[in-house]
Amino acid sequence: MEPIEVQNLIEQGLSGVTAQVTGDGSHFEATVVGEVFTGLSAVKRQQAVYSALGDRITSGAIHALSIKAYTPDEWEKARKLKIS
């Protein structure tokens, strides 16, 4: 899979989010920002992203995925602190 494919799956699967995905083949890193994460724990945020990817995880098409999920406010603070 290509990073843009993973990005599209995340953005289509989670309403109102924007995603940046890097990686190659089956190993990816995703930064996902959206209001949908408000009030969710880190685990619930990751589960939401995994859910958006459907069977790509269980089939092995995506072998490894590092997820950083933020609300827009958290993302703004992280960018000011230069955390990605």
N, C-alpha and C positions, 0 to 999 in steps of 0.2 A: 504494500500500500504506500501511497504517497502522503506526505503531511497534509496537503490540501484536501485529500479525501477524508482524512480523520477530522480535520477542521470542519468540513461541511457536515459530516455526520453529527458532530457535537452541536453545531449551530442549528441544525434542523431538528435535533432531538430535544433541545432545551430552549424553550421560548425566551427570546430577548437577550440571549448571551452573545458575546463575541469571544472568539477563541483564536489563539496564536499557537500553532503546532510546528515543532521542528522534529527532525529525526530522519531515519531512513529504514526502509524495509519493514521491520516489525517492531522496532524500538523507537518510542516517541516521548516527547515532553510537551505538555499542554498547559498553557496559562488560559484560564477561562474566567470571564468577568460577567456578572449579571445579578440583577436583583433577586433572581430565583434562589440565590444562596443565603439571603437574609434569614437569620435565625437558625440556620442549619449548622450542625457540628461539622468538623473536618471530614469525619467518616461519611456522614450523610451527603456531603458535597461530592466526595469521590464516588459514592454509589450512584448519584444522579448522573455524573459524567459517564460512568461505566454503562449505566442503563441506556444512555443515548447511543452508545456504540453497539448495542445489541449483541448479536452472536459473533462479532468480530473478535471479541476477547476470548470467548469459549472455544471458537474454532481455531485459534492460534494465529489468525491473520494479523492481529496485534499481540505480540508476545510480551512486551513491556511498555508500560505507560506511566510516566511520572506526571502527576496532576497538581497544579496550584490553582485553587479556585477562590475567587474574591468577589465580594460585593463591590459595586462601583466606588463607594466611599473607602473601603479597605484598599482597593487598587490605587486610588489617588494617593493615599498615605504611603503605600509601598513604593510608588514611583518617586515620591518626594524624598524618600529615604534611600532610593536606588536599590530597592529589593525587587528581584524579579522572580 
